[in-house]
Amino acid sequence: MDWYQHADLPVGGWVSLVARADGALRLPLPLAGESVPAGFPSPADEYMERRLDLNEYLVARPEATYFVRVSGDSMLGASIHHGDILVVDRSLPPRPGNVVIAQVDGEFTVKRLRKTPSGLELAPENPDYAVIPLTEETDFQVWGVVLHVVHKV
């Protein structure tokens, strides 16, 4: 079973493609020069360290990175909620413990890759959902490793 293959970006199913992280859009925003234990940084200019581009902060490999929006609640325990945007890197080899975007029997999902004594499985982080065991008969491909989650608070 070739369970990890680089492929074209997923479209359809639960995944809605938000954007490729190709660096074409740059929007540097002010970054406070001091960390803030609680409260809000002073808006005074002397406290501004530099400008921060979120692409620079979140995307190490633009040519291999894409953003997807989550649908569903199977990963709540990993703080991944319905409507969140995931930053996914297709160039990283998936390892047990990673949260991955995978296609299983033609359906896309986001789950944690786990290794068990019986083999690999895709595990939800919500007890209302079942683990997906990965066997030789499973049509399975990893489409990328999730590196960041962006959601409103």
N, C-alpha and C positions, 0 to 999 in steps of 0.2 A: 504494500500500500504506500503510495507516494503521498503522504498526508500533508506535505507543505509544498505548495507551488506558488510562484509569482504568477498572477493572472491580471487581466484587465480589472478595472475598478468595479465593484459590485453596484448594480442598480436594480431596484425592484425589491420585492419581499419587504422585510422590515426596515431595510436600509434606504435612507434617502440621502443621496450625495449632496453635501452642502457645498463643498468647493475643493479644488486641488490646492495644495499648499505650495504653489509655484513661485511665490515671492513677488508676484506682479502687483499686489496691493500692499502698500506700506503705509502705516498710520502710526508713527511714533507718538507716544503719549508721555506726559510728565511722570517721572519716577521720583518719589520722595527720597531724600538722602539719608534719612534715619529710619530704622524700623520702629513700628508702633505697637507696643504691647496691648493697648486698648485705646479706642478713640479714633480720631481722624488726624492725619498730618496737617500741619499748618499750611495754608495756601501761600505763605510768603515765599517769594522767589529764592531767597537765600537757602531755603531748605530743599530745593529741587536739585537732585544729584545730576541727572541727565534725562534724556528721553528714552523711553522703552518701546520697542516694536515687539508686539506679541508674537509675530512670526519668528523673530530672532530668538525669543525666549522659549517658544513651544515647539519649533520645527527645526530639527537638526539636519535633516536630509529632505529638502523641498521636493526633489524629483521622485521621492518614494513615499511622500506623505499625502494623506487626504483626510478630510473631515467628513464625518457622518453624523446624522441625527438619530437618536435612540427612540424606539417605539416599544413600550412595554415596561414591566417592572421586575423582571427576573434577576436583576443585578443590584437591587436596593442595598444589600449588605456591603457592596463595594462602592457605595455612594454614587451609583449610576442610576439616574432617574429618567422617566419618560420625558422626552423633549431635550435632553442634554445633547451636547455636541462632543463627539469623541475625536481626538487627534490620533490618527492611526499611521504607523510606519510599516510599510510593506517590505523594507530591506532587512529588518531584524529577524533572526531565526526564532521561532516561538519556543519557549522553554516552559516546563511545568511551573505553575504559579503565575504565569502571565495571563492577563485578560486579553482575549483575542477576538477578532472578527473571523468567523468561520462559515463555510457553506457545508451543510450536512444534508445529504440526500436532496439537493436542490433548493434547500431553504437556508437563508442567512440567519445568523444569530450572533450575539455577543455573550461569551461565557468565559470562565476561568479554566485554563488547561491544567489538568491534574494527571499525575502518574500514580497508578495504584498497583498492587501486586498482580492484578489481572491485565493491566495495560493502561492505555490512555482513556481519559474521559473529559467531557466538557461539563463543568459544574456551574449551576446557577448559584446566586447568592441571595436566594429567597426560598424559604422552605416550601412554598406553594408550588414549586416547579421541580421536575424530575431531572436527575443527572442523565446525560446522554453518553452511554458507553461507546467507545470507538473500536470497532472490530475490523477484521480484514474485509468484511462484507459492506462496511459503511463507506458510502461515497462521501469523502471528507477532504476539504481543502481549507487551509488557513489563508486568509486574505490580508492579514496584518496584525501587528501587536499594538494594543491600545497603550498610549503613553500618557495621555492627559484627558481629563474630563472637564468640560466647561458647562457650568450650570448656574442659574440664578439662585440667589439666596433670599 
